[in-house]
Amino acid sequence: QVQLVESGGGLAQPGGSLTLSCAASISFFKDYTMGWYRRAPGKQRELVARIGSGGSTYYADSVKGRFTISRDNAKKTVYLQMNGLKFEDTAVYYCNYFPIRDAYWGQGTQVTVSS
């Protein structure tokens, strides 16, 4: 049973930081590319960042230089370090495989950037 559980969201001020975690109950976790996605109010879900099995990373232009994705294969956890938060980063953040596997969306974690 695949389960993805996101945590670490909350309220942050512009310019602030948050670190999100995604605990994954996935067999052979280390072999999969994992991604962080977000859905902002009134917008479609988008890919924020992804990390491959070998550690290669990709970032959306909107977060490049501010966010860092990482993984701990021993803990089967993916992280998203978010620095320099902006109002437009407000969204529900989810982790999932990359490419997406629709059956495995978790509840997500809310990130709100507000002064």
TITI-213752 format. One line per 2 residues: number of its first residue (from 1); their letters; for each residue x, y, z of N, C-alpha, C, O. Coordinates in Angstrom, 1 decimal. Layout:
NUM	A	X:Y:Z:X:Y:Z:X:Y:Z:X:Y:Z | ...
end
This chain:
1	QV	0.8:-1.2:0.0:0.0:0.0:0.0:0.9:1.2:0.0:1.6:1.5:1.0 | 0.8:2.0:-1.1:1.6:3.2:-1.2:0.9:4.3:-0.4:-0.3:4.5:-0.6
3	QL	1.7:5.0:0.4:1.2:6.1:1.1:2.2:7.2:1.1:3.4:7.0:1.3 | 1.7:8.4:0.8:2.6:9.6:0.8:2.0:10.6:1.8:0.8:11.0:1.7
5	VE	2.8:11.0:2.8:2.3:11.8:3.9:3.2:13.1:4.0:4.3:13.0:4.3 | 2.6:14.2:3.6:3.3:15.5:3.6:3.1:16.2:5.0:2.1:16.0:5.6
7	SG	4.1:16.9:5.4:4.1:17.7:6.6:5.0:18.9:6.5:5.8:19.0:5.6 | 4.9:19.8:7.5:5.8:20.9:7.5:5.3:22.2:7.1:6.0:23.2:7.2
9	GG	4.1:22.2:6.5:3.6:23.5:6.1:3.2:24.4:7.2:3.3:24.0:8.4 | 2.7:25.6:6.9:2.3:26.5:7.9:2.3:27.9:7.4:2.2:28.1:6.2
11	LA	2.3:28.9:8.3:2.3:30.3:7.9:3.7:30.9:8.0:4.4:30.6:9.0 | 4.1:31.6:7.0:5.4:32.2:6.9:5.2:33.6:6.4:4.3:33.9:5.6
13	QP	6.1:34.5:6.8:6.2:35.8:6.2:6.9:35.9:4.9:7.8:35.0:4.7 | 6.7:36.8:4.1:7.5:37.0:2.9:9.0:37.0:3.3:9.4:37.7:4.2
15	GG	9.8:36.3:2.5:11.2:36.2:2.8:11.5:35.1:3.8:12.7:34.8:4.0 | 10.5:34.5:4.4:10.8:33.5:5.4:11.1:32.1:4.8:11.2:32.0:3.5
17	SL	11.2:31.1:5.6:11.5:29.8:5.2:10.6:28.7:5.9:10.1:28.9:7.0 | 10.5:27.7:5.1:9.8:26.5:5.6:10.5:25.2:5.0:11.0:25.3:3.9
19	TL	10.4:24.1:5.7:10.9:22.9:5.2:9.8:21.9:5.2:9.2:21.5:6.3 | 9.4:21.4:4.0:8.4:20.3:3.9:9.0:19.0:3.9:10.1:18.8:3.4
21	SC	8.3:18.0:4.4:8.7:16.6:4.4:7.6:15.7:3.8:6.5:16.0:3.9 | 8.1:14.7:3.1:7.1:13.7:2.5:7.6:12.3:2.9:8.6:11.9:2.4
23	AA	6.9:11.7:3.8:7.2:10.3:4.2:6.5:9.4:3.2:5.3:9.4:3.1 | 7.3:8.5:2.6:6.7:7.6:1.6:6.9:6.2:2.0:8.0:5.7:2.3
25	SI	5.8:5.5:2.0:5.8:4.1:2.2:5.8:3.4:0.8:4.8:2.9:0.3 | 7.0:3.4:0.2:7.1:2.9:-1.2:8.3:1.9:-1.2:9.4:2.1:-0.7
27	SF	7.9:0.7:-1.7:9.0:-0.3:-1.9:10.0:0.2:-2.9:9.6:0.8:-3.9 | 11.3:0.0:-2.7:12.3:0.4:-3.6:12.2:1.9:-3.9:12.4:2.4:-5.0
29	FK	11.9:2.7:-2.8:11.8:4.1:-2.9:13.0:4.7:-3.6:12.8:5.6:-4.5 | 14.2:4.2:-3.4:15.4:4.8:-3.9:15.5:4.8:-5.4:16.2:5.5:-6.0
31	DY	14.7:3.9:-6.0:14.7:3.8:-7.5:13.8:4.7:-8.2:13.8:4.8:-9.5 | 13.0:5.5:-7.5:12.0:6.3:-8.2:12.4:7.8:-8.1:12.9:8.3:-7.2
33	TM	12.0:8.5:-9.2:12.0:10.0:-9.2:10.8:10.5:-8.4:9.7:10.0:-8.7 | 11.0:11.4:-7.5:9.9:11.9:-6.7:9.8:13.4:-7.0:10.8:14.1:-7.3
35	GW	8.6:13.9:-6.9:8.4:15.4:-7.1:7.6:16.0:-6.0:6.8:15.4:-5.3 | 7.8:17.3:-5.9:6.9:18.2:-5.1:6.0:19.0:-6.1:6.5:19.5:-7.1
37	YR	4.8:19.0:-5.8:3.8:19.7:-6.6:3.0:20.7:-5.7:3.0:20.6:-4.5 | 2.4:21.7:-6.3:1.6:22.6:-5.5:0.3:23.0:-6.3:0.3:23.0:-7.6
39	RA	-0.7:23.3:-5.6:-1.9:23.8:-6.2:-2.3:25.1:-5.4:-2.6:25.1:-4.3 | -2.2:26.2:-6.1:-2.5:27.5:-5.6:-4.0:27.7:-5.8:-4.6:27.2:-6.7
41	PG	-4.6:28.6:-5.0:-6.0:28.9:-5.1:-6.4:29.3:-6.5:-5.8:30.3:-7.1 | -7.3:28.6:-7.1:-7.8:29.0:-8.5:-6.9:28.6:-9.6:-7.1:29.0:-10.8
43	KQ	-5.8:27.8:-9.3:-4.9:27.5:-10.3:-4.8:25.9:-10.4:-5.2:25.2:-9.5 | -4.2:25.5:-11.5:-4.0:24.1:-11.7:-2.7:23.6:-10.9:-1.8:24.4:-10.6
45	RE	-2.7:22.4:-10.5:-1.5:21.8:-9.8:-0.3:21.9:-10.8:-0.4:21.6:-12.0 | 0.8:22.2:-10.2:2.0:22.3:-11.0:3.2:21.7:-10.3:3.2:21.5:-9.1
47	LV	4.1:21.2:-11.1:5.4:20.7:-10.6:6.3:21.8:-10.1:6.5:22.8:-10.8 | 6.7:21.6:-8.9:7.6:22.6:-8.3:9.1:22.2:-8.4:9.9:22.9:-8.8
49	AR	9.3:20.9:-8.1:10.7:20.4:-8.2:10.6:18.9:-8.2:9.6:18.2:-7.8 | 11.7:18.2:-8.7:11.7:16.8:-8.7:13.2:16.4:-8.5:14.1:17.1:-8.7
51	IG	13.3:15.2:-8.0:14.7:14.6:-7.7:14.7:13.2:-8.2:13.8:12.4:-7.8 | 15.7:12.9:-9.0:15.8:11.6:-9.5:16.5:10.6:-8.5:16.9:10.9:-7.4
53	SG	16.5:9.3:-9.0:17.1:8.3:-8.1:18.6:8.5:-7.9:19.1:8.1:-6.8 | 19.2:9.2:-8.8:20.6:9.5:-8.6:20.9:10.8:-8.0:22.1:11.2:-7.9
55	GS	19.8:11.5:-7.7:20.0:12.8:-7.0:19.9:14.0:-8.0:20.0:15.2:-7.5 | 19.7:13.8:-9.2:19.6:14.9:-10.2:18.3:15.7:-9.8:17.3:15.1:-9.4
57	TY	18.3:17.0:-10.0:17.2:17.8:-9.6:16.7:18.7:-10.8:17.5:19.0:-11.7 | 15.5:19.1:-10.7:14.9:20.0:-11.6:14.0:20.9:-10.8:13.3:20.5:-9.8
59	YA	14.0:22.2:-11.2:13.1:23.2:-10.5:12.3:24.0:-11.5:12.8:24.3:-12.6 | 11.1:24.3:-11.1:10.4:25.2:-11.9:11.0:26.6:-11.9:11.7:26.9:-10.8
61	DS	10.9:27.3:-12.9:11.6:28.7:-13.0:11.2:29.5:-11.8:12.0:30.3:-11.3 | 9.9:29.4:-11.4:9.4:30.3:-10.3:10.0:30.1:-9.0:9.9:30.9:-8.1
63	VK	10.7:28.9:-8.8:11.3:28.6:-7.5:12.8:28.4:-7.5:13.4:28.3:-6.5 | 13.3:28.5:-8.7:14.8:28.2:-8.9:15.6:29.2:-8.1:15.3:30.4:-8.1
65	GR	16.5:28.7:-7.3:17.4:29.6:-6.5:16.8:29.8:-5.1:17.5:30.4:-4.3 | 15.6:29.4:-4.9:14.9:29.6:-3.6:14.6:28.3:-2.9:14.7:28.2:-1.7
67	FT	14.2:27.3:-3.7:13.8:26.1:-3.1:14.9:25.0:-3.4:15.6:25.1:-4.4 | 15.0:24.0:-2.5:15.9:22.9:-2.7:15.2:21.6:-2.3:14.7:21.5:-1.2
69	IS	15.2:20.7:-3.2:14.7:19.4:-3.0:15.8:18.4:-2.7:16.9:18.5:-3.2 | 15.5:17.5:-1.7:16.5:16.5:-1.4:15.7:15.3:-0.9:14.5:15.3:-0.8
71	RD	16.5:14.2:-0.7:15.9:13.0:-0.3:16.8:12.2:0.6:18.0:12.3:0.5 | 16.2:11.4:1.5:16.9:10.5:2.4:16.3:9.1:2.1:15.2:8.8:2.6
73	NA	17.0:8.3:1.3:16.5:7.0:0.9:16.3:6.1:2.1:15.4:5.2:2.1 | 17.2:6.2:3.1:17.1:5.3:4.3:15.8:5.6:5.0:15.2:4.7:5.6
75	KK	15.4:6.9:5.0:14.2:7.2:5.7:13.0:7.3:4.8:11.8:7.5:5.2 | 13.2:7.0:3.5:12.1:7.1:2.5:11.4:8.4:2.6:10.2:8.5:2.7
77	TV	12.1:9.5:2.6:11.6:10.8:2.8:12.2:11.8:1.8:13.3:11.8:1.5 | 11.3:12.6:1.2:11.7:13.7:0.3:11.4:15.0:1.1:10.4:15.2:1.7
79	YL	12.4:15.9:0.9:12.2:17.2:1.6:12.2:18.3:0.5:12.6:18.2:-0.6 | 11.6:19.4:0.9:11.6:20.6:0.1:11.9:21.8:1.1:11.1:22.2:1.8
81	QM	13.1:22.3:0.9:13.5:23.5:1.7:13.1:24.7:0.9:13.6:24.9:-0.2 | 12.3:25.5:1.5:11.8:26.7:0.8:12.3:28.0:1.5:12.0:28.2:2.7
83	NG	13.1:28.7:0.8:13.6:30.0:1.3:13.1:31.1:0.5:12.6:30.9:-0.6 | 13.2:32.3:1.0:12.8:33.5:0.3:11.3:33.4:-0.2:11.0:33.7:-1.3
85	LK	10.5:32.9:0.7:9.1:32.7:0.3:8.4:34.0:-0.2:8.7:35.1:0.4 | 7.6:33.8:-1.1:6.8:34.9:-1.7:5.3:34.7:-1.5:4.9:33.5:-1.3
87	FE	4.5:35.7:-1.7:3.1:35.6:-1.6:2.6:34.5:-2.5:1.7:33.7:-2.2 | 3.1:34.5:-3.7:2.7:33.6:-4.7:3.1:32.1:-4.5:2.7:31.2:-5.3
89	DT	3.8:31.9:-3.4:4.1:30.5:-3.1:3.0:29.9:-2.2:3.0:28.7:-1.9 | 2.0:30.7:-1.9:0.9:30.1:-1.1:0.1:29.1:-1.9:-0.3:29.3:-3.0
91	AV	0.0:27.9:-1.3:-0.6:26.8:-2.1:-0.6:25.6:-1.1:-0.1:25.6:0.0 | -1.3:24.5:-1.6:-1.2:23.2:-0.9:-0.1:22.5:-1.7:-0.1:22.4:-2.9
93	YY	0.8:22.0:-0.9:2.0:21.3:-1.5:1.8:19.8:-1.3:1.4:19.3:-0.2 | 2.1:19.0:-2.4:2.0:17.6:-2.4:3.3:17.0:-2.9:4.0:17.6:-3.7
95	CN	3.5:15.8:-2.5:4.5:15.0:-3.1:3.9:13.8:-3.9:2.8:13.4:-3.6 | 4.6:13.4:-4.9:4.1:12.2:-5.7:5.3:11.7:-6.5:6.4:12.3:-6.5
97	YF	5.1:10.6:-7.1:6.1:10.2:-8.1:6.2:11.2:-9.2:5.3:12.1:-9.4 | 7.3:11.1:-10.0:7.4:11.8:-11.2:7.8:10.8:-12.3:8.8:10.1:-12.1
99	PI	7.0:10.6:-13.3:5.7:11.2:-13.6:4.6:10.9:-12.5:4.7:9.9:-11.8 | 3.6:11.7:-12.4:2.6:11.5:-11.4:1.8:10.2:-11.5:1.6:9.6:-12.6
101	RD	1.5:9.6:-10.4:0.6:8.5:-10.3:-0.6:9.0:-9.5:-0.5:9.1:-8.3 | -1.7:9.2:-10.2:-2.8:9.8:-9.6:-3.4:9.1:-8.5:-4.1:9.7:-7.6
103	AY	-3.2:7.8:-8.4:-3.8:7.0:-7.3:-3.2:7.3:-5.9:-3.8:6.9:-4.9 | -2.1:8.0:-5.9:-1.3:8.1:-4.7:-1.2:9.5:-4.1:-0.3:9.8:-3.3
105	WG	-2.1:10.4:-4.5:-2.1:11.7:-3.9:-2.4:11.6:-2.4:-3.3:10.9:-2.0 | -1.6:12.4:-1.6:-1.9:12.5:-0.2:-2.7:13.7:0.1:-3.3:14.3:-0.8
107	QG	-2.8:14.1:1.4:-3.6:15.2:1.8:-2.9:16.5:1.5:-3.6:17.6:1.4 | -1.7:16.5:1.3:-0.9:17.7:1.1:-0.7:18.5:2.4:-1.2:18.1:3.4
109	TQ	0.1:19.6:2.3:0.3:20.4:3.4:0.2:21.9:3.0:0.8:22.3:1.9 | -0.5:22.6:3.7:-0.8:24.0:3.3:0.4:24.9:3.7:0.9:24.9:4.8
111	VT	0.8:25.7:2.7:1.8:26.8:2.9:1.1:28.1:2.6:0.5:28.3:1.6 | 1.1:29.0:3.6:0.5:30.3:3.4:1.6:31.3:3.7:2.2:31.4:4.8
113	VS	1.8:32.2:2.8:2.8:33.3:2.9:2.0:34.6:3.0:1.3:35.0:2.1 | 2.1:35.2:4.2:1.4:36.4:4.5:2.1:37.3:5.5:2.8:36.8:6.3
115	S	1.9:38.6:5.3:2.5:39.5:6.2:1.5:39.9:7.3:1.8:40.7:8.2
end
